């Protein structure tokens, strides 16, 4: 997989799970989760980084995205989390 695709659905979440609250997300700092259709036509659910979650009207279905793997501390070690961010033209 090349790691590029487009956003086909999303939601901004202000009431997070304990794990997301531990990372600093919550009512004042929501996070975005979306369905991404990869160029290869497979669809995945992942966190969407680099978007204005306090103003979800700026996030648009169809926007091009690229993969952005995140390293997070899970309490018992680090883990890699699948995420996407807006594709930078170039």
N, CA, C and O atoms as a MOPAC input file, in Angstrom:
PM7 MOZYME 1SCF
protein

 N      0.83300 1    -1.17500 1     0.00000 1
 C      0.00000 1     0.00000 1     0.00000 1
 C      0.88300 1     1.24500 1     0.00000 1
 O      1.90400 1     1.29500 1     0.68500 1
 N      0.48700 1     2.21800 1    -0.75400 1
 C      1.27200 1     3.44200 1    -0.88300 1
 C      1.06500 1     4.41300 1     0.27800 1
 O      1.92100 1     5.26100 1     0.53100 1
 N     -0.06600 1     4.29900 1     0.99000 1
 C     -0.29200 1     5.18000 1     2.13200 1
 C     -0.98200 1     6.47700 1     1.78900 1
 O     -0.97000 1     7.41700 1     2.58500 1
 N     -1.58900 1     6.54400 1     0.60500 1
 C     -2.34600 1     7.73600 1     0.22200 1
 C     -3.78900 1     7.35500 1    -0.04300 1
 O     -4.08400 1     6.24300 1    -0.48000 1
 N     -4.68700 1     8.29700 1     0.23000 1
 C     -6.09300 1     8.04200 1    -0.00400 1
 C     -6.90300 1     9.30400 1     0.17300 1
 O     -6.37400 1    10.41500 1     0.14000 1
 N     -8.20900 1     9.11300 1     0.36300 1
 C     -9.09300 1    10.26200 1     0.56200 1
 C    -10.04600 1     9.97200 1     1.71400 1
 O    -10.39100 1     8.82300 1     1.98800 1
 N    -10.45300 1    11.02700 1     2.36900 1
 C    -11.36800 1    10.92400 1     3.49800 1
 C    -12.77900 1    10.68100 1     2.97900 1
 O    -13.26800 1    11.44400 1     2.14600 1
 N    -13.44500 1     9.62100 1     3.46200 1
 C    -14.81300 1     9.34800 1     3.00600 1
 C    -15.84600 1     9.55400 1     4.10400 1
 O    -17.03800 1     9.65700 1     3.81600 1
 N    -15.41000 1     9.61600 1     5.35700 1
 C    -16.31200 1     9.89700 1     6.48800 1
 C    -15.44600 1    10.25300 1     7.68800 1
 O    -14.31200 1     9.78900 1     7.79900 1
 N    -15.98600 1    11.08500 1     8.59600 1
 C    -15.20900 1    11.44700 1     9.78100 1
 C    -16.12700 1    11.91200 1    10.90200 1
 O    -17.29300 1    12.24100 1    10.68100 1
 N    -15.57600 1    11.93000 1    12.10400 1
 C    -16.23800 1    12.50200 1    13.26000 1
 C    -15.16900 1    13.10300 1    14.16800 1
 O    -14.05600 1    12.58700 1    14.26200 1
 N    -15.52200 1    14.19700 1    14.83000 1
 C    -14.64500 1    14.80800 1    15.81900 1
 C    -15.18700 1    14.44000 1    17.18900 1
 O    -16.36200 1    14.67000 1    17.47200 1
 N    -14.35100 1    13.87700 1    18.03600 1
 C    -14.78300 1    13.29900 1    19.30600 1
 C    -14.24900 1    14.12800 1    20.46200 1
 O    -13.04100 1    14.32100 1    20.60300 1
 N    -15.17700 1    14.61900 1    21.29400 1
 C    -14.80400 1    15.46100 1    22.43100 1
 C    -14.87300 1    14.71600 1    23.75900 1
 O    -14.33000 1    15.18200 1    24.76100 1
 N    -15.52700 1    13.57600 1    23.77300 1
 C    -15.59500 1    12.75800 1    24.99000 1
 C    -14.85500 1    11.47000 1    24.67700 1
 O    -15.39700 1    10.55600 1    24.05500 1
 N    -13.61400 1    11.41500 1    25.11600 1
 C    -12.74700 1    10.32400 1    24.71900 1
 C    -12.71300 1     9.16200 1    25.68600 1
 O    -13.24900 1     9.21900 1    26.79300 1
 N    -12.07000 1     8.12100 1    25.23400 1
 C    -11.80300 1     6.95000 1    26.06700 1
 C    -10.73000 1     7.32800 1    27.08100 1
 O    -10.05400 1     8.34000 1    26.89800 1
 N    -10.55300 1     6.55000 1    28.13900 1
 C     -9.47600 1     6.85100 1    29.09100 1
 C     -8.10600 1     6.98900 1    28.41800 1
 O     -7.31000 1     7.84400 1    28.80600 1
 N     -7.83400 1     6.16100 1    27.42600 1
 C     -6.54400 1     6.23900 1    26.73500 1
 C     -6.38600 1     7.56200 1    25.99600 1
 O     -5.30400 1     8.14900 1    26.00500 1
 N     -7.44800 1     8.03400 1    25.36000 1
 C     -7.37100 1     9.30300 1    24.62900 1
 C     -7.31400 1    10.48500 1    25.59400 1
 O     -6.64700 1    11.48200 1    25.31900 1
 N     -8.00800 1    10.37500 1    26.71600 1
 C     -7.93700 1    11.43400 1    27.73500 1
 C     -6.51300 1    11.54400 1    28.26900 1
 O     -6.02500 1    12.64500 1    28.52400 1
 N     -5.85200 1    10.40800 1    28.43500 1
 C     -4.47200 1    10.38800 1    28.92200 1
 C     -3.53200 1    11.10400 1    27.94400 1
 O     -2.52100 1    11.67600 1    28.35300 1
 N     -3.86900 1    11.06600 1    26.66200 1
 C     -3.06100 1    11.72700 1    25.63500 1
 C     -3.38300 1    13.21500 1    25.51200 1
 O     -2.76700 1    13.92500 1    24.71800 1
 N     -4.36500 1    13.68800 1    26.31200 1
 C     -4.68000 1    15.11300 1    26.30700 1
 C     -5.89700 1    15.51300 1    25.49600 1
 O     -6.17500 1    16.70200 1    25.34600 1
 N     -6.62400 1    14.54100 1    24.97400 1
 C     -7.82900 1    14.85400 1    24.21900 1
 C     -9.02600 1    14.94000 1    25.15800 1
 O     -9.03600 1    14.30400 1    26.21200 1
 N    -10.02900 1    15.71800 1    24.78300 1
 C    -11.22600 1    15.87600 1    25.59700 1
 C    -12.07900 1    17.01200 1    25.05900 1
 O    -11.94900 1    17.39600 1    23.89700 1
 N    -12.95600 1    17.55000 1    25.90600 1
 C    -13.88000 1    18.59700 1    25.47200 1
 C    -13.16600 1    19.81200 1    24.88000 1
 O    -13.63500 1    20.38300 1    23.89600 1
 N    -12.05500 1    20.20700 1    25.45800 1
 C    -11.32800 1    21.38400 1    24.96900 1
 C    -10.35800 1    21.06100 1    23.83000 1
 O     -9.86200 1    21.96400 1    23.15700 1
 N    -10.09500 1    19.78600 1    23.62100 1
 C     -9.15800 1    19.35600 1    22.58600 1
 C     -9.66300 1    18.06000 1    21.94400 1
 O     -9.12100 1    16.98900 1    22.21500 1
 N    -10.70900 1    18.14600 1    21.08600 1
 C    -11.25200 1    16.93500 1    20.46000 1
 C    -10.26000 1    16.31700 1    19.47100 1
 O     -9.30600 1    16.96200 1    19.03700 1
 N    -10.50800 1    15.06600 1    19.13400 1
 C     -9.69300 1    14.40200 1    18.11600 1
 C    -10.60200 1    13.93700 1    16.99800 1
 O    -11.81500 1    13.82700 1    17.17400 1
 N    -10.01100 1    13.66500 1    15.85300 1
 C    -10.77500 1    13.27500 1    14.66600 1
 C    -10.45200 1    11.82700 1    14.30700 1
 O     -9.29000 1    11.42100 1    14.28600 1
 N    -11.48500 1    11.07300 1    14.03200 1
 C    -11.35300 1     9.71600 1    13.52300 1
 C    -12.11400 1     9.66100 1    12.20500 1
 O    -13.19100 1    10.24400 1    12.08000 1
 N    -11.55800 1     8.96200 1    11.22800 1
 C    -12.22500 1     8.92100 1     9.94100 1
 C    -12.04100 1     7.60900 1     9.21600 1
 O    -11.22000 1     6.77100 1     9.58900 1
 N    -12.82800 1     7.45700 1     8.16700 1
 C    -12.69700 1     6.33400 1     7.24600 1
 C    -11.92700 1     6.86400 1     6.03600 1
 O    -12.32600 1     7.84900 1     5.41500 1
 N    -10.83000 1     6.20200 1     5.71700 1
 C     -9.97800 1     6.60900 1     4.60800 1
 C    -10.04000 1     5.53100 1     3.53700 1
 O     -9.80600 1     4.35300 1     3.80800 1
 N    -10.36000 1     5.95100 1     2.31900 1
 C    -10.31100 1     5.01800 1     1.19000 1
 C     -8.94100 1     5.17300 1     0.53500 1
 O     -8.61700 1     6.21700 1    -0.03100 1
 N     -8.15500 1     4.11700 1     0.62400 1
 C     -6.81600 1     4.13500 1     0.04600 1
 C     -6.88800 1     4.11700 1    -1.47600 1
 O     -7.90100 1     3.71300 1    -2.04800 1
 N     -5.82000 1     4.55300 1    -2.12900 1
 C     -5.77600 1     4.53400 1    -3.58800 1
 C     -6.03200 1     3.13600 1    -4.14100 1
 O     -6.53700 1     2.97900 1    -5.25300 1
 N     -5.67500 1     2.11600 1    -3.34500 1
 C     -5.88300 1     0.72000 1    -3.77500 1
 C     -7.31000 1     0.25300 1    -3.53000 1
 O     -7.62100 1    -0.91500 1    -3.76500 1
 N     -8.19100 1     1.14700 1    -3.06100 1
 C     -9.63700 1     0.94400 1    -2.85000 1
 C     -9.99900 1     0.28300 1    -1.53000 1
 O    -11.18400 1     0.16400 1    -1.22100 1
 N     -9.02500 1    -0.14900 1    -0.74300 1
 C     -9.33800 1    -0.66200 1     0.59500 1
 C     -9.70300 1     0.52200 1     1.48300 1
 O     -9.21800 1     1.63300 1     1.26700 1
 N    -10.55600 1     0.29300 1     2.48000 1
 C    -10.93600 1     1.34200 1     3.42500 1
 C    -10.44200 1     0.97000 1     4.82100 1
 O    -10.53000 1    -0.18500 1     5.23600 1
 N     -9.91800 1     1.97000 1     5.54000 1
 C     -9.43600 1     1.77300 1     6.89700 1
 C     -9.96700 1     2.88800 1     7.78200 1
 O    -10.24200 1     3.99400 1     7.31700 1
 N    -10.10500 1     2.58100 1     9.05800 1
 C    -10.49100 1     3.58800 1    10.05100 1
 C     -9.22600 1     3.98200 1    10.79500 1
 O     -8.46500 1     3.12500 1    11.24200 1
 N     -9.00500 1     5.28700 1    10.92300 1
 C     -7.77700 1     5.76100 1    11.56400 1
 C     -7.99200 1     7.15600 1    12.12900 1
 O     -8.96300 1     7.83400 1    11.79300 1
 N     -7.07700 1     7.57400 1    12.98700 1
 C     -7.08800 1     8.94500 1    13.49100 1
 C     -6.64200 1     9.88100 1    12.36600 1
 O     -5.75500 1     9.54300 1    11.58300 1
 N     -7.25900 1    11.04500 1    12.29600 1
 C     -6.90300 1    12.04700 1    11.29900 1
 C     -6.19300 1    13.18300 1    12.02500 1
 O     -6.79400 1    13.86100 1    12.85900 1
 N     -4.92900 1    13.39100 1    11.71500 1
 C     -4.08900 1    14.40400 1    12.34200 1
 C     -4.01300 1    15.63900 1    11.45300 1
 O     -4.30000 1    15.56800 1    10.25800 1
 N     -3.62600 1    16.76700 1    12.03400 1
 C     -3.34800 1    17.95500 1    11.23700 1
 C     -4.56500 1    18.66300 1    10.69600 1
 O     -4.46500 1    19.42200 1     9.73100 1
 N     -5.73700 1    18.42200 1    11.31500 1
 C     -6.96700 1    19.11700 1    10.92400 1
 C     -7.49400 1    19.88300 1    12.13100 1
 O     -7.14700 1    19.56600 1    13.26800 1
 N     -8.32900 1    20.88600 1    11.89100 1
 C     -8.85900 1    21.72400 1    12.96100 1
 C    -10.10800 1    21.06900 1    13.56200 1
 O    -11.22200 1    21.28000 1    13.08400 1
 N     -9.90600 1    20.28200 1    14.60500 1
 C    -11.02300 1    19.54300 1    15.20700 1
 C    -11.98000 1    20.44900 1    15.97200 1
 O    -13.10600 1    20.04200 1    16.26100 1
 N    -11.56300 1    21.65500 1    16.30400 1
 C    -12.46200 1    22.61200 1    16.97000 1
 C    -13.34900 1    23.31400 1    15.95900 1
 O    -14.31100 1    23.98200 1    16.33600 1
 N    -13.03800 1    23.17100 1    14.69000 1
 C    -13.82700 1    23.75700 1    13.61300 1
 C    -13.99900 1    22.70000 1    12.51900 1
 O    -13.36900 1    22.79500 1    11.46500 1
 N    -14.84800 1    21.69200 1    12.76100 1
 C    -14.95800 1    20.56900 1    11.82400 1
 C    -15.46400 1    20.95900 1    10.43300 1
 O    -15.35200 1    20.17100 1     9.49400 1
 N    -16.01600 1    22.15500 1    10.29600 1
 C    -16.44400 1    22.61300 1     8.97700 1
 C    -15.28000 1    22.78600 1     8.01700 1
 O    -15.48500 1    22.86600 1     6.80600 1
 N    -14.06100 1    22.84400 1     8.54100 1
 C    -12.87700 1    22.97300 1     7.69300 1
 C    -12.36500 1    21.61600 1     7.21000 1
 O    -11.45900 1    21.55500 1     6.37900 1
 N    -12.93600 1    20.54200 1     7.72200 1
 C    -12.54900 1    19.17700 1     7.31700 1
 C    -13.54000 1    18.73500 1     6.25700 1
 O    -14.74800 1    18.85800 1     6.45500 1
 N    -13.05500 1    18.22500 1     5.13900 1
 C    -13.99200 1    17.89200 1     4.06400 1
 C    -13.83200 1    16.45800 1     3.57500 1
 O    -12.72200 1    15.94900 1     3.42000 1
 N    -14.96400 1    15.83300 1     3.34100 1
 C    -14.98500 1    14.50900 1     2.72000 1
 C    -14.37100 1    14.67200 1     1.33500 1
 O    -14.69000 1    15.61400 1     0.60900 1
 N    -13.50700 1    13.76500 1     0.98700 1
 C    -12.82600 1    13.81600 1    -0.30400 1
 C    -11.43800 1    14.40700 1    -0.22900 1
 O    -10.68200 1    14.32900 1    -1.19800 1
 N    -11.07600 1    15.01100 1     0.92400 1
 C     -9.74000 1    15.61600 1     1.02100 1
 C     -8.66700 1    14.53500 1     0.92100 1
 O     -8.81000 1    13.46500 1     1.51200 1
 N     -7.58500 1    14.80900 1     0.17100 1
 C     -6.51100 1    13.81700 1     0.03100 1
 C     -5.69600 1    13.71100 1     1.31200 1
 O     -5.41500 1    14.71200 1     1.97100 1
 N     -5.32100 1    12.48300 1     1.65300 1
 C     -4.59200 1    12.20000 1     2.88700 1
 C     -3.38600 1    11.31800 1     2.60200 1
 O     -3.32600 1    10.62200 1     1.58800 1
 N     -2.43100 1    11.36400 1     3.52100 1
 C     -1.27700 1    10.46100 1     3.46500 1
 C     -1.07600 1     9.84700 1     4.84100 1
 O     -1.43200 1    10.45000 1     5.85300 1
 N     -0.51400 1     8.66300 1     4.87900 1
 C     -0.32200 1     7.93700 1     6.13100 1
 C      0.62700 1     8.70600 1     7.04800 1
 O      1.53600 1     9.39700 1     6.58700 1
 N      0.39700 1     8.57200 1     8.34800 1
 C      1.20500 1     9.24300 1     9.36300 1
 C      1.21200 1     8.33700 1    10.59600 1
 O      0.35000 1     8.47500 1    11.46500 1
 N      2.16800 1     7.41800 1    10.68300 1
 C      2.23700 1     6.49800 1    11.81200 1
 C      2.64200 1     7.25100 1    13.07400 1
 O      3.59300 1     8.03300 1    13.05200 1
 N      1.93100 1     7.02100 1    14.16900 1
 C      2.20100 1     7.68700 1    15.43900 1
 C      2.78100 1     6.68600 1    16.42600 1
 O      2.33300 1     5.54200 1    16.49200 1
 N      3.76500 1     7.10900 1    17.18200 1
 C      4.32200 1     6.29100 1    18.25800 1
 C      3.75200 1     6.81100 1    19.56600 1
 O      3.93200 1     7.98400 1    19.89500 1
 N      3.06900 1     5.96100 1    20.31300 1
 C      2.45200 1     6.36100 1    21.57400 1
 C      2.87600 1     5.42200 1    22.68800 1
 O      3.15100 1     4.24500 1    22.45200 1
 N      2.92800 1     5.94800 1    23.89800 1
 C      3.23400 1     5.15900 1    25.07800 1
 C      1.93300 1     4.54100 1    25.56900 1
 O      0.99700 1     5.26200 1    25.91400 1
 N      1.86600 1     3.23000 1    25.60200 1
 C      0.64700 1     2.53400 1    26.02500 1
 C      0.65000 1     2.19400 1    27.51000 1
 O     -0.25800 1     1.51500 1    27.98900 1
 N      1.64900 1     2.65300 1    28.23900 1
 C      1.75900 1     2.31700 1    29.65800 1
 C      2.65200 1     1.11500 1    29.87700 1
 O      3.41200 1     1.06800 1    30.84400 1
 N      2.56600 1     0.14000 1    28.98100 1
 C      3.41600 1    -1.04900 1    29.08200 1
 C      4.42000 1    -1.08400 1    27.94000 1
 O      4.93400 1    -2.14500 1    27.58500 1
 N      4.69500 1     0.07800 1    27.36900 1
 C      5.63000 1     0.18000 1    26.25100 1
 C      5.03600 1     1.05000 1    25.16500 1
 O      3.92300 1     1.55800 1    25.30200 1
 N      5.76800 1     1.21700 1    24.10500 1
 C      5.25100 1     2.04600 1    23.02600 1
 C      4.50900 1     1.18600 1    22.00900 1
 O      4.71700 1    -0.02300 1    21.91200 1
 N      3.63900 1     1.85200 1    21.25800 1
 C      2.90200 1     1.16300 1    20.20300 1
 C      2.77600 1     2.10600 1    19.01400 1
 O      2.82800 1     3.32600 1    19.17300 1
 N      2.61500 1     1.55100 1    17.84900 1
 C      2.45200 1     2.32500 1    16.63600 1
 C      0.96900 1     2.38600 1    16.30600 1
 O      0.28200 1     1.36500 1    16.28000 1
 N      0.48400 1     3.60600 1    16.05200 1
 C     -0.93000 1     3.83700 1    15.76900 1
 C     -1.06200 1     4.34200 1    14.33400 1
 O     -0.32300 1     5.23400 1    13.91500 1
 N     -2.00500 1     3.76900 1    13.58200 1
 C     -2.26900 1     4.20600 1    12.22000 1
 C     -3.01300 1     5.53300 1    12.24800 1
 O     -4.04100 1     5.65900 1    12.91200 1
 N     -2.49900 1     6.51000 1    11.53500 1
 C     -3.15300 1     7.81200 1    11.41500 1
 C     -2.89900 1     8.33300 1    10.00300 1
 O     -2.04400 1     7.82500 1     9.27700 1
 N     -3.65500 1     9.34600 1     9.64000 1
 C     -3.46800 1    10.02200 1     8.35300 1
 C     -3.44700 1    11.51600 1     8.59100 1
 O     -3.97800 1    12.00800 1     9.58700 1
 N     -2.82300 1    12.23900 1     7.66100 1
 C     -2.77800 1    13.70100 1     7.72400 1
 C     -3.02400 1    14.22600 1     6.30200 1
 O     -2.86200 1    13.49200 1     5.32700 1
 N     -3.41000 1    15.48800 1     6.19500 1
 C     -3.63400 1    16.03700 1     4.84800 1
 C     -2.40500 1    15.88300 1     3.97300 1
 O     -1.27800 1    16.09000 1     4.42100 1
 N     -2.63600 1    15.51600 1     2.72100 1
 C     -1.56100 1    15.33600 1     1.75600 1
 C     -1.01400 1    16.70400 1     1.35800 1
 O     -1.76300 1    17.59300 1     0.95400 1
 N      0.28100 1    16.85300 1     1.47700 1
 C      0.93800 1    18.08900 1     1.08600 1
 C      1.26400 1    18.01600 1    -0.40100 1
 O      1.94900 1    17.09800 1    -0.85200 1
 N      0.77400 1    18.98200 1    -1.14900 1
 C      1.02900 1    18.99000 1    -2.59600 1
 C      2.51700 1    19.16700 1    -2.85800 1
 O      3.20100 1    19.92200 1    -2.16800 1
 N      2.99400 1    18.47000 1    -3.85000 1
 C      4.41300 1    18.65600 1    -4.16000 1
 C      5.01700 1    17.58300 1    -4.89800 1
 O      6.20600 1    17.64100 1    -5.21000 1

